[in-house]
């Protein structure tokens, strides 16, 4: 099992978001996604997100600033934690590695965003939702159009 994080940093007015133009993996090449990467052994998703965001954008954050709102389970192969934070330091985000980092208007996302960002971004910003625990989505169920919410504890460290 491989564990990943993907995060969205929004401006305080929630009108802008930092996204990254992917080179890898191949199926994401040329598409925009949230910033993220693999969770290293012993890290919580929040710690991994803080680390990955700084590595890829140059903007430092604390793990406590990140809120997990969804998890996509890909069977025995992978699990992706989706997190968000609201911070006007997003204006300082820049390309640090090979993948280009830019700020986009939430209500006018380009055509090349990954398909699931069209619902993940609005879900993370929906003030009517409370994310005491992230919503867990089984990929098979996602393909069939069913979403199941599970009760989960605090995000565990990966062992």
C-alpha positions in Angstrom: 0.0 0.0 0.0 1.3 3.4 -0.9 0.0 6.5 0.9 -0.2 10.0 -0.7 -1.4 13.5 0.1 -2.9 16.1 -2.2 -3.5 19.6 -0.8 -5.2 22.8 -1.8 -4.1 26.2 -0.4 -6.8 28.8 -0.8 -6.7 32.6 -0.3 -8.6 33.9 2.7 -11.4 35.0 0.4 -11.5 31.4 -1.0 -11.4 32.7 -4.6 -7.9 31.5 -5.5 -6.1 28.2 -5.2 -2.5 26.9 -5.7 -2.3 24.1 -8.3 0.6 22.3 -9.9 1.0 21.2 -13.5 1.9 17.5 -13.3 4.7 15.7 -15.2 4.4 12.4 -13.3 2.7 10.0 -13.1 2.2 9.7 -16.8 -1.6 9.6 -16.6 -1.6 13.0 -14.9 1.0 14.6 -17.4 -0.1 18.1 -18.5 -3.0 18.2 -16.0 -3.4 20.4 -13.0 -3.6 18.8 -9.5 -3.2 19.9 -5.9 0.3 19.9 -4.5 1.3 16.7 -2.9 3.3 13.5 -2.9 4.0 10.3 -0.9 3.6 10.1 2.8 6.9 9.0 4.3 7.2 6.4 7.1 6.2 7.9 10.5 4.4 10.9 9.0 0.8 11.8 9.5 -1.0 13.2 6.4 -0.8 16.7 7.8 3.0 16.5 8.4 3.5 15.1 4.9 1.3 17.8 3.4 3.2 20.6 5.2 6.5 19.1 4.0 5.4 18.5 0.4 3.9 22.0 0.1 7.1 23.6 1.1 9.2 21.4 -1.1 7.1 22.1 -4.2 6.1 25.7 -3.7 8.6 27.2 -1.3 5.8 28.2 1.1 6.2 26.9 4.7 3.1 25.9 6.7 2.5 24.0 9.9 0.9 20.6 9.9 -1.9 22.0 12.1 -2.8 24.4 9.3 -3.9 21.5 7.1 -7.4 20.0 7.4 -8.1 16.5 5.9 -11.5 16.5 4.2 -11.5 13.4 2.0 -9.6 10.1 1.5 -9.8 8.0 -1.7 -9.0 4.4 -1.1 -7.7 2.5 -4.1 -8.1 -1.0 -2.8 -4.9 -2.6 -1.7 -2.8 -0.3 -3.9 -3.0 3.2 -2.6 -4.8 5.7 -0.3 -4.8 9.5 -1.1 -5.6 12.0 1.7 -7.0 15.3 0.5 -6.3 18.3 2.7 -6.8 22.1 2.5 -5.6 25.2 4.2 -6.6 28.9 3.9 -3.6 31.2 3.9 -2.9 34.4 1.9 0.8 33.3 1.7 -0.4 31.5 -1.4 0.8 34.6 -3.3 4.4 33.5 -2.4 3.9 30.1 -4.1 6.4 29.5 -6.9 7.8 26.7 -8.9 10.6 25.0 -7.0 10.9 21.7 -8.7 10.2 20.5 -12.3 6.4 20.8 -12.1 5.0 24.3 -12.6 3.1 25.9 -9.7 0.5 28.6 -10.3 -2.4 30.3 -8.7 -5.9 29.9 -10.3 -9.3 31.4 -9.8 -11.5 28.7 -8.1 -14.6 29.6 -10.1 -12.7 29.6 -13.4 -10.5 26.5 -13.4 -8.8 25.6 -16.7 -9.9 22.7 -18.8 -6.8 20.7 -17.9 -7.6 20.2 -14.2 -7.9 16.5 -13.2 -11.5 15.5 -13.3 -11.9 14.9 -9.6 -10.8 18.5 -8.7 -14.1 19.7 -10.2 -15.9 18.2 -7.1 -13.0 18.0 -4.6 -12.4 21.8 -4.6 -16.0 22.8 -4.1 -16.5 20.1 -1.4 -13.5 21.4 0.6 -14.9 25.0 0.4 -18.5 24.1 1.3 -19.2 25.9 4.5 -22.2 23.6 5.1 -19.9 20.6 5.5 -18.1 19.8 8.7 -15.0 17.6 8.4 -14.6 16.3 11.9 -13.3 13.2 10.1 -12.4 13.0 6.4 -15.0 11.5 4.1 -13.7 8.1 2.9 -14.4 7.2 -0.7 -13.8 3.7 -2.1 -12.6 4.0 -5.7 -14.8 1.2 -6.9 -17.8 2.9 -5.4 -16.7 6.2 -6.9 -16.7 4.7 -10.3 -20.3 3.5 -9.7 -21.3 6.9 -8.5 -21.7 6.0 -4.8 -20.0 7.7 -2.0 -19.8 6.2 1.5 -18.8 8.3 4.5 -17.1 6.4 7.3 -16.2 7.5 10.8 -12.5 7.7 11.1 -10.2 8.8 14.0 -7.4 11.3 13.9 -5.2 10.8 10.9 -2.8 8.1 11.7 0.9 8.1 11.2 2.0 5.8 8.4 4.0 2.9 9.7 
